Amino acid sequence: MPVSSAPARMPLAVYILGLSVFALGTSEFMLSGLLPPIADDMDVSIPQAGLLISAFAIGMVVGAPLLAVATLRLPRKTTLVALISVFGLGQVAGALATTYEVLFVSRIVSALACAGFWAVGAAVAIAMVPVTARARAMAVMIGGLSIANVLGVPAGAFLGEHLGWRSAFWAVGAASAVALAGVVTLIPRIPVPERRPRLRGELAIYRDRQVWLSIVVTALAAGGVFCAFSYLAPLLTDVAGLAEGWVPGVLALFGAGALIGTTIGGRVADAHLFGVLLSGITASTVLLAALALFASSPAVVIALSLLLGISAFYTAPALNARMFNVAGAAPTLAGATTTAAFNLGNTGGPWLGGTVIDADLGYAATAWAGAAMTLVAIGFVAVSLRLHGRSRVVAGAPAAEPAGAERVQRV
């Protein structure tokens, strides 16, 4: 009987998870536009206020695997409800914070809940769709993050400018409440497996070289882009010569590119996973090099910002799906590991960019450093592809792949 080529219908619950990620992503990135008023209100320096961003990223790296392990045997829906509730309360605590220390702690708590929700939510999304729709399901979740960059972050900056920075926290808290209502009413109960997962068995995925290759590729691919993107604002004003008023629009343009890339990548990656990884990361490398070369040209930098958003997020569904493919025996830890890997890149990339700037190499040099990271990522993708091919030969896989569900790993 022939396999239908029609794409699987995406469950409504997956879109609810995407809505939740919109709230999570807005909170994660909105501080980039709120640092001056926060620093002024809390009587701290801009670098000290910037540590609030680092605290969130580190909380994501630590929290994803930690909460994945801690909630391993708990019902998935109950875990999601608890985590989005804690996240929302973290936003309220941030809005009410009277000292920098309280705000700092609220960011760490929010990051832990955010990381846990990402990990468990990804596992739930994967569980609700067939294997041939994994990348599309992850694209919906990542789409929530893209929309956060397009709408949520600029909206947070607008609220911060006109109603004070605390209003942005209240707005994310309200969005979290809406997400909570959606999770409670529309996320189905995921049956508990007859055989309860054992921590030792779940941790066994880390003995697989392909899992570690996926971690390295994800961290390098994300880090390379954010090495340059984190310093895009000063590059636009100090190198390209644009007025500060252009910065929010260009950042939103990057977010629009991210949404386009996520949509395209999610539809293509299920059938051409390695092809998406190689083409997307290669495109990012070329675009980063072009950004370094033409940083003084305003029109080129603006165009490259859009294209870089497309290439970076075009690969994101494939990076997520690849981890679930190689660590399918431990889906919750797979989601947690991917979350941690992305945030390692989001932390390490800006650190490398800052090191380049401190060395007086200029803001444009951050794009060269990012291109170097993504170039190394391409090498690791090639190694992973070669090992994948060998494993299929050993397993006796046919040289020509059949159509339909068996095409998930086609290049």
N, C-alpha and C positions, 0 to 999 in steps of 0.2 A: 504493500500500500504506500503510495507516495507521501512524502512529508510536506505538509502545507508550508508555503513560503511566506504566508501572511504573518506579520509581526504580532506577538502576543499583546493582548490589551493590558495596559498598565493599571493595576488596582488603584482605586481612589486613595487607599491608605498610604501608598507610596507618595502621593502628592501632599498628603498631610505631613509626612516626614519632611518633605521639601519645604513646606511652610514653616515648620519648626526650625529647620536649618537657616531659614531667612532671619529669624530672630537671633539665633546663635551667632551667625556670621556678622550681623549688624553690630552686635555687642563686641565681637572680637576685633573688628577693624575700625569702629567709629572713633576710637580714642586718637587716631592720627589727626583728626580735625578738631579735637577738643583739648589738646595739651596746653596751649597758652592760657585759656581761662581756668583750667584745673590748677595749673601751677600758680596762677595768681591768687585763686581762692584758697588754696591749701598752703600758700606761702612756702613753696618749694621751687627749685630751679626746673627749667624745661627738661634737662637730662634726668632729674629725679622723677618727674612726671612720666617721662618716657619709660621708666622702669615698670610702670603699670602695664605697658604693652608686653614687655619681656616676661613679666610675671604670668600673664595670661598664656603666652606661648609655652613657657616651661610647664605650667599647670596642665596644658593639653598633652604635652609629651609624657609627663609622669602619670597623669590621670587616666589616659586611655587604657593602657594595659592593666593598671592597678584596679580600676573599677570593672574592667572586663572580667578579671579573675574574681573579684569580690562578689559580683552578681551572677556568676556562672550558673548557679543552680536555682536562681530566682526566676519567676515567670517574666517573660520578656515585656509584656504590656505593663505590668506593675512596675517594672524597673524604669520604663520610659516615663510613666506618670511621675514617679518619684524624682527622676533626674530633671525633667523640665520644670517641676515645681521648685526644686532647690535652685535651679538656674534663675527662675523668675524672682525668687526671694533674694538672690544675690544682687539682682539689678535694683531692687527696692533698697537693700542695704547700702548700695553704692550711692543711690540718690539721696539717702538720708545721712550719709557719712559726714561727720563733723571734723574728722582729722584725716590726715594722709594715711596713717597706719590702718584705720578702719577701712578706708577705700581700697588700700592694697590687699587686705585680707579678703574683702568682698570680691576682688578680681580673681584671686586664687580659687575661692570657693566656686565662683561662676565657671572658671576654666575647668575645674575638675568635673563639674556637672555637665558642661558642654562636651568634654572629651568622652565621658561615659555615654552620653546620649548619641553622639556620632557613632561610637563603636557598636552599641546595641541596635541603634536605628538602622545602620548599614546591614547588620546581620538579619534584622527583621525584613528589610526590603528585599534582600537576596532570597530569603525563605519564601516570599510570596510570589516569586516569578520563576519561570523555567530558566535553565542554565543559558539558553540562547537569548535571554533578555536581561542578563545581569548588568551589562554596561549601560543599557537604557535606564534601568532602575537607579543605578548610581548617578546617571546623568541628571535625573530628576532631583535627587538630593543635592548634588553639586550645583544644580541650577538655582536652588534656593540661596546658595552662597554667592552665585553670580549676581542674582537680583539684589542681594544685600549690598554688593559693591556698586550696583547701578543706582539703586533707589535708597536703600537703608542708610548707607554711610553719608551720602550728600544730605539726606534728610536730617540725620543726626547733627551734622555740621550746621545746617540751617537753624535747627532748634537751639543748638548751643549758642549761636550768634544772637538770636532774637529773644530767647526765653531763658537763657542760662544753660550751662552744661548739664545740670541735674535733670532738666526736662528730657534730654536724650535718654537718660537711664530710665526715667518713668515711661517713656514711649516704648522702649524695649521690654520693660516689665509688662506693659499692656499687651504687646505682641506675644509675649510668652504665655499670658493668660489665654489668648485666643488659640495658640498652639496646644495648650493643655486641654482645652475643651475639645479640640479636634482629635487629639490622641485618645481621650477618654471615650468619645462617642463613635469614632470611626476606625480606630486601629483594632483589628480582630484579635481574639485570643489565640496566641500561638501555642499549640499543644506542647506540653512538656514531653521530651523524648522518653520512651519506655526505659531506656537505659540512660541514667543520669550521667552527664559529662563528668569526667574525672580530670582534675587539674594536671596530673602527670601526663595523661593522654593528650590533653590540649597543648601542653608545652612541648610535646614531641615534634610539633611543626617546625620548631627552631633548629632541628637537626637537618632540615632540608636546605641545601644550597640555594635552591630557587627562591625560597622565602627571603633569605638574606640578600640575594641579588635584587629582588623586588624592593626591599627596604632601601638599598643603596640607590637604585635608579630613581625611586620616588623622591628621596631626600635631595639628590643632586638636581633632578629636573625642576622641582619646586624651588630649591635654594638658588639655582642659577637665575631664574626669572625674578625672584624677590630680592636678589642681590642688587639688581638695578632698579626695580620698581619701588623699593623702599626709599630711594633717593631721587625719585622722578621729579618731585616738586622743586627741589633746588636746582636740578638739571634744567628744568623748564625755565626757571627765572634767571639763574646765574650764567648758564651756558647758552641756552637757546635765545635768551633775551626777552621772553614773554612776560607780560604783567602778571601779578599774583592772581588777578581775577580769572585767568585762564586755567589755573590749576584744578579747581573742582570739575570743570568741564572735561579736561583731558583725563582725569581719574575716572570720571563717569564713562568716558569713551573706552577706556581699558575694561571697565566692567561690562559694557555692552559687548565688547569683543569676547569677553569671557563667557557671556551667555550664548553667543553665536557658536563659539568653539565647543562648549559643553553639549549643545544640541546636536551639532554635526558629529562630534566624537562619539556620543552615546549611541547614535544610529549606525555608525560604521564599525565600532570597535568589537561588537559581538562576533562579527564575521571575519574581521581582519585585525586582530588584536595587536600582533607584533608590527604589522604594517602601520597602524596608527601610532604606536610608540616611536618607531624609527622616523617616520615622516614628521610627526609633531615635534619631537625633541630636536631633530635636525633643523626644522623651520625656526624654532626658538633660538638655536645657536646662530643661524644666519641673521635673524632679526636683531639679536643682541649686538652682534658685530657691526651691523649697519647703524645701530643706535650710537655706538661708540664713534664710528667714523663720521656720522652726520649730525652729531649732537648740537652743533651750532646753527643748524637749519630748522627754524620753527615748524615749517610745514611738514618736513620729513619726520621730525620727532613726533608730531601729532599723529601722523599716519601710522608710524611704527608702533605707537602706543596701542592703537586699535588692533593692529595685526598681532602684536605680542600677546594681547589678551586672548585673541582667538587661538593662537598656537599653544599657549600654556594650558588653557582649559580644554582644548581639543584632546589632549592626552590624558586628562584627569580621570574620565570614566574608564579608560583602558588600564591605567595604573591601579585603580581600585579593583576592577574585575580580575586583573592578573593575580593579585594577592588572594582573592577568594578562590581562584582556580587552583593555585598551588598549595593553599592552606585550607581547603574545603572541609577537612576533618575537624577544624576548630573555627567555625565561622565568626564567633564573637571575638576571639583573639585575632582573627584575620582583620576584622574591621578596626580593632584597637591598634593593631600594628601599623596599618595603613595611616590611621589618624596621627599616630606618633611620628611616622616617617615624614609625612607632609609637614608637620610642625617642627621637626628637626631641620628640614630645609628652610622653613619660614624663620627659624631662629639663626641658623648658621649662615644663610645667604646674606641677610642684613649685617651680621657681624663681619663677614668678609668684606662687604662693601664699605663698612665703617673703617676697617683696617686699611683699605686702599686709600680712602679719603684722608685718614690720619697720616699716611705716608706722602701726602701732598701730590698725589697723582691725578687729582681732580675728579669731579663727579662723573665725567664720561668714562673714566677707567672702571667704574663699577660695572658697566656693561661688558667690558672686556673680561673682567673677573667672572661675571655670570656666564658668559659664553664658554669660558674654560670649564666651568662646572658642568654645563649641559653637554659639552663635547665628551667629557669623561663618562657622563651618563649614557651616551650613545654606545660607547665601548662596552659598558656593562650590559646594555640591552642585547648587543651582538653576542656576548658570551651566554646570556640566558637563552637566546634563540638557538644557539648551537647545542647547548645542553638539552633543550627541549626536543630538538630534532633527533639527538642521539637516544633519548629515552623512548621516543616513539619507535625508532628502529629496533631497539632492544625488546620492546613490548610486541613487536611484530605488526605494527600499524601499516596499513597499505600506503603505497607511494602516493596515490591520488586520493584526495579526501572526498568522501561522499557529500551529497548536498544536505541542506537542512541542519539538524541539530549537531551533526558531526563536524560542522565547519567553524566551530567556535574558535579554534586556535589557528585558523588559516591565516597566512601572512597577507 
